[in-house]
Amino acid sequence: MLKEHAFLKREMKISVEGELAFIPIKEAPPRNLLNNAGLGYVNVVEKIVEAGKTIQNFTSALEKVIPSKLKPLIPRSLDIIGHVAIVELPPELEPYAEALGKTVMETHRNVKTVLAKTSQVDSPFRLRKFKLISGIDQTETVHREFGCRFVVDVRKVYFSPRLSFEHDRVSAQIGEGETVVDMFAGVGPFSILTAKRRKKVKVYAIDANPEAYSYLLRNIAINKVDSKVTALLGDIQRLLEKNLRGVKADRVIMNLPSEAFRFLPQALTLLKAEGIVHYYCFAKEPNPLEKAEEEVKKTVAFSGWKADVLYARRVKPSAPRTWMVALDLRFTL
Ligand SMILES: C[S@@+](CC[C@H](N)C(=O)[O-])C[C@H]1O[C@@H](n2cnc3c(N)ncnc32)[C@H](O)[C@@H]1O
């Protein structure tokens, strides 16, 4: 269950001491998830891992190559999308890029391409630049998530395996017969997983990046959800006045955290008199969840809509002391 929901810290091993099993995790899963999995009582503890015992291959192999004063800079995690691995490469580790890339390939047998990030994520299409540090220069790949296949080119479209828990969590809530608008669909993970899981659902998947739209169409076809997902290319503002005119949704998914507040009024025009918005934004420490909630309430203060927060979660860190936050919001007119 932890593996499926992307909580498992794969670069560390599970260890057993007497009757206790220590399972390395990235963060504590929500209690309701543990309960749903039939795990009555689970204690999340912090355990100091003995050096060399549980930290697996990738980091420990690198520690042999990289001078000891640079060890704190060794990446502790990497993103794997299909056969492509993506790592952070701090400038101090540049001279060791090749060794790092080779080590990633040696310790992850499915990886054929290792890329290092060379820029921040850029608006509006949320793309970054990468350089190849090992393997073949083939950045189009097929990524598998919860039984669906997604063709993506990491240089041309946004995709993050760190959102897999959210793809699953949100699509699991969507009921039979609902109408859903996925305003910033990318290559389609929220939309396609939703369609795969329901017999009858109407999903509108929108993206302004022509490359993302083209992969979205391919992914709809290979996952055989053509009858349930309508893909639309263009800026959401423009589509609201054209293709989406008259659409009233039970839910709107807003996965564009950098501009969430700006687009919230548009999302509300798509919603039925009572509906849910799955909302993502960035918020700073301390209390990022409270800050995100306050910002939403301020944004809709004079709109006539009442907002209730049904669920809030820190999804992933996005910058120092800044989090990507998920809020499930029920709006009522
Ligand atoms: C964070 S990515 C979405 C990722 C996707 N939901 C997923 O889970 O993989 C945001 C997407 O919004 C698209 N986008 C940005 N501005 C847009 C706009 N004004 N209208 C429609 N799509 C937009 C970008 O091209 C990008 O693919």
The ligand as an SDF file (V2000), in Angstrom:
LIG
                    3D

 27 29  0  0  0  0  0  0  0  0999 V2000
    1.4970   21.2990  -13.1620 C   0  0  0  0  0  0  0  0  0  0  0  0
    1.1940   20.9770  -14.8430 S   0  0  0  0  0  0  0  0  0  0  0  0
   -0.1260   19.7890  -14.7870 C   0  0  0  0  0  0  0  0  0  0  0  0
    0.2580   18.4300  -14.5390 C   0  0  0  0  0  0  0  0  0  0  0  0
   -0.8090   17.3930  -14.5910 C   0  0  0  0  0  0  0  0  0  0  0  0
   -2.0480   17.7860  -13.9530 N   0  0  0  0  0  0  0  0  0  0  0  0
   -0.2480   16.1450  -13.9130 C   0  0  0  0  0  0  0  0  0  0  0  0
   -0.7660   15.7680  -12.8710 O   0  0  0  0  0  0  0  0  0  0  0  0
    0.7190   15.5950  -14.4560 O   0  0  0  0  0  0  0  0  0  0  0  0
    0.2400   22.3790  -15.3480 C   0  0  0  0  0  0  0  0  0  0  0  0
   -0.2160   22.3380  -16.7850 C   0  0  0  0  0  0  0  0  0  0  0  0
   -1.0420   23.4870  -17.0310 O   0  0  0  0  0  0  0  0  0  0  0  0
   -0.8390   23.9040  -18.3670 C   0  0  0  0  0  0  0  0  0  0  0  0
   -1.2720   25.3250  -18.4370 N   0  0  0  0  0  0  0  0  0  0  0  0
   -0.6160   26.4320  -17.9950 C   0  0  0  0  0  0  0  0  0  0  0  0
   -1.3630   27.5310  -18.1840 N   0  0  0  0  0  0  0  0  0  0  0  0
   -2.5290   27.1150  -18.7480 C   0  0  0  0  0  0  0  0  0  0  0  0
   -3.7160   27.7890  -19.1550 C   0  0  0  0  0  0  0  0  0  0  0  0
   -3.8410   29.1250  -19.0420 N   0  0  0  0  0  0  0  0  0  0  0  0
   -4.7350   27.0730  -19.6810 N   0  0  0  0  0  0  0  0  0  0  0  0
   -4.6170   25.7140  -19.8080 C   0  0  0  0  0  0  0  0  0  0  0  0
   -3.5050   25.0210  -19.4410 N   0  0  0  0  0  0  0  0  0  0  0  0
   -2.4800   25.7140  -18.9080 C   0  0  0  0  0  0  0  0  0  0  0  0
    0.6480   23.6720  -18.6190 C   0  0  0  0  0  0  0  0  0  0  0  0
    0.9170   23.5010  -19.9840 O   0  0  0  0  0  0  0  0  0  0  0  0
    0.9140   22.3840  -17.7960 C   0  0  0  0  0  0  0  0  0  0  0  0
    0.8710   21.2230  -18.5980 O   0  0  0  0  0  0  0  0  0  0  0  0
  1  2  1  0
  2  3  1  0
  2 10  1  0
  3  4  1  0
  4  5  1  0
  5  6  1  0
  5  7  1  0
  7  8  2  0
  7  9  1  0
 10 11  1  0
 11 12  1  0
 11 26  1  0
 12 13  1  0
 13 14  1  0
 13 24  1  0
 14 15  1  0
 14 23  1  0
 15 16  2  0
 16 17  1  0
 17 18  1  0
 17 23  2  0
 18 19  1  0
 18 20  2  0
 20 21  1  0
 21 22  2  0
 22 23  1  0
 24 25  1  0
 24 26  1  0
 26 27  1  0
M  CHG  2   2   1   9  -1
M  END
$$$$
